[in-house]
């Protein structure tokens, strides 16, 4: 996420951000349940394998979004005696689970598409399928737009992962509409072929989600751009002569930042502490809710 997304948040709207995250989770589950019902009816009527692909994806959306909602609620629990760094990594665990769900759906889809290619079974009741996929496309688009709104204010990894696979749903819905349209003019094989292409795209999306979640669990450093910004904020205070030993990571929506501040060796302990507190406040203003640890190292003022 860019700086604009980060700077839209502030320490005063933490409760608002939590409410947005929870609402986004509920919205995702609700939309996925609606899509399952209408796609199940449409698949029974059409026997379209590309529509089956979309139905399977919606089933997994319910599982993934339900898990996502649980993860969001757990991740927002404040730090306690047993979890001093909070519970933010629950979001990354949810991301890995979503990657597994989505990847598994692509493998099942390949089998179904291969079966239809071999048997050459054309879909039926194509008008119903097209109407259902049009409704699905509209609902999914509205959900993604709402998730993007929430994401700009929260930077939640769980919402980001959820939004990514709903973006793939939009492309899936478009592909199904194309497949049904081609089948309606006699190109029956377009249905399983496009289903395979959808499966490949879903598989790629699952790998992206899984990789991001894995790096999060492994405490990957923040991007260079973020680290440079943190250094710049710390060095705004002219009393800070330099910094070193910067370490960063994320735990859900929370940043964890550690660094050594190089201060004039002639300062008293009290003055050095006041400077360090000011630097931490400056960083926390740019990164609301961040856990910041600084160590003061004396150096020559020359």
N, C-alpha and C positions, 0 to 999 in steps of 0.2 A: 504494500500500500504506500502511497506517496505521502508527502508531508501534509498536504491539504487534508487528507483523511484523518491523519493523526491529530492535527491541530483543531479539528472540529470538536474534539472532546475536551472536557475540563473537569477539574476535581469536583465541581459543584453538581455535575449531572450523572454521577455514578449510578444512582438508583434508576435514573431514566434509561441508561444504557442497559442495565440488567433487565428492565421490563421489555425493552426492545428485543433483546436476545431471546427471551422466553416467548414473546409473541411470535417472533419469526419461526421458532421451533414448532409452536402449535399450528401456525399457518401452513407449514410444510406438511405436517402429518395430515391435516384436514384436506388439503388439496390432493395429496397422494391417495387418500381413501376414496375421494370422489372419482378420481381418474380410474382407480381399480374397478369400481362398480360399472362405470359406463363402458370401459374397454373390455371387460369380461363379457358383457352382453353382446358387444359388437363382434368379438372374436368368435363367440358361439354361432353367430349368424353368418360370418364371412369365411371362417377357416383360413384367414390370412396369416401367414407366418411372420410377415413384417409387423402386423398388428399384434401378434403374439409376442414379438420382441418388445414392443412398447408396453404390453401388459406385464410381462416379466419385470421390466424395468420399474414399473410403478409398484409392483409387489415389493421389490427391493427398496424402493424409495420409502415405503411405509416402515420397513424394518430399520433402514438407515436413519430416517428422520426421527423415528421413535427413540432409537439409541442416541441420536444427536440431542434430542430434547432432554433426556436423562443426563447426558454428559454436560450440557449447558447448566442445568440446575446444580449438578455436583461441582462443576468448575467455579461457580459463583459463590460457593460456601467460603466464608472468610477463613484465614489461617487459624489453626487451633494448636493445642499442645503437641499433637501427633503429626501435624502437617504444617510446620512453621513457614513453609514457602507457599502455602495455599494449596488449592486443588486444581489449578489451571491445566495440568497435563491430562486431565480427563478428556479434554477436547481432542488432544492428539491420539489418545487411545480410541476415541470414537472415529477419528479419521482413518485409522488403520482398519477398524472393523468395516467401515463403509467401503474401503478399497477392496476388502475381501468379498463383500456382498456383490459389489458391482462387477468385479472380475469373474466371479462364479456365474453371474447371469449371462455373460458373453459366451462362456463355454457351452452352457445349455442351449443358447441360441444357435450356435454353430451346428449342433446336432440336429435341431429342428429344421434349420434351413437346408442342411444337406439331405435330409429325408425328403423334403419337398422338391428339391432339385432332381433327385432320383425318380420319385414317383410322378413328378410333373403335375401335381394337383393344383388347379387354378382356384383362386379365391372367389367367393360368391357374395351377393348382396353388397356390392361395392359402394353404393350410395350411402348406406348406413355407416360403413367404415369411414367414408370421407367426412360425413357430418361429425362423427364422434372424434375423429382426429383433429378437426377444426376447433371443436370445443376444448379439447385437451391442449391444443396449442395456445389458445387464448388464456386459459387458466394458468398454465405453466409460465407464460410470459408475464402475467400479472404477479405471480409469486416471485419470479426472479427479480423483477424490478423492485419489489418490496424488500427482498433480501439484500440487494445492492444498497438500498437506502440504509438498512440496518448496519451493513458492513462498513459503510463510510463512517459511521459513528462509533462502532464498537471494535473493529479489527479482530473479530472473533474467528479463530481458526475453524471452529465447528461450523459456523455459519458460512465461512468461505468454502469449506468442503461440500456442504449441503448445496450451496448455490452453484458450484461447479458441476455437480452431476445433474442439477435441474437445467443448466444450460445445455448439457448434452441431450437432455430430454427434448428440448426445443428442436435441436437438429434431428433427433430421432423422429419426432412427430412430422417434421417436414419431409424426411425420407420416406416415412410410411405413406404420407399423402401422395408423394411422387410415385411410389410403388403401386398404390391402388389406382391411381390415374392411368398409369401405363397398362396395368392389367385390364382396365376397362376398355382399352382399345386393342386388346389381343396380345399384349406382351406379358403373358402370365409368369414367365421366368424372372421378370423384373422384381417380383415379390421376394423370392428367396435370396436373389443376388444382393438386393439392397439390404435385406436382413443381415447378411454376412458382413456387409460394409458397416452397418450400424453396430454389429458386435465388435468389430475391430476398433471402432471409435470408442465404444464403451470400455473396452479393455485398456486402451491408451489412457482414458480418463482415470481409471482405477489406479494405474501405475503412478500417475501424477499426484493423486491424492495420497497414496501410500508413501511415496517418497517424501513429500512435505511433512507428513505426520511422523515418519521415522526420524527425520532430521530434528524435528521439534523435541522428540523424546530423547534424542542423543545430545541435547543442549547445544545445538549448532549456534555459532556466533551470529549476531545480527548482521545484515548486509553492510558492506563498506560505507555506503552512503549514510546509514544510520550511525555507525561508529564515528564517522567524521563529524557528523552533526553534534553528537554527544561531546566530542572533544572541543568543538568550537564553542558550545555553550559553557563548558567548564572553564575555558580560557578567556571568556568574556570578562571575568573578574581579573583586573590588572594585578592583584596581589598573588595570583597563581602564576608561578614562574614556568611551570611545565607540568605535564602529566605523563605517567607511564603505567604499564601493567593493566591496561583497560581490558576487562572481561565482561562480556554481555551474553544474555540468553533471554528466552521468553518462557513464561509459564502461563499458558492460556493467554488472556489479554494483558497480563502483567509483564513489564520489563524488569529484568534483574541486571543491575549495573554495578560493577566494582572497579575501582581505580585508585592509583596512588597520586596524591597531589604534591607537587614540589613547591615548598614554601620557604621563605627566608628563615634561615636557621637562627636568626636573632629574635624571632618572635617568641612571645610567651606561649605556654600551652593554652591558656585561655584565648588568646588572639587567634592562634592556629585553629582552635575548635570553632570559633565564630566564623572564620573564613570557610572552613569545610561545610558548616551548616548552610551558609549562604550559597555555596556551589551546589549542594544537594537540592536546595529549594529551587534554584534556577533550572536544574535538570528536570526536577519533578514538575515544574511548570510546563515544560515541553513534552514530558512523558508522564501524564497524570497517573498516579497510583503506583509508580515504579518503586521497586525496592533498591535502594542505593546505599552502598557501603564505600566509604572513602578512608584512606590511610594517609596521614600527613608525613612527608619525608622532608627533613631539613636540608637545605642546600645553601650555598653561598649566594648572597644577593648579587655578587658581581657576575 
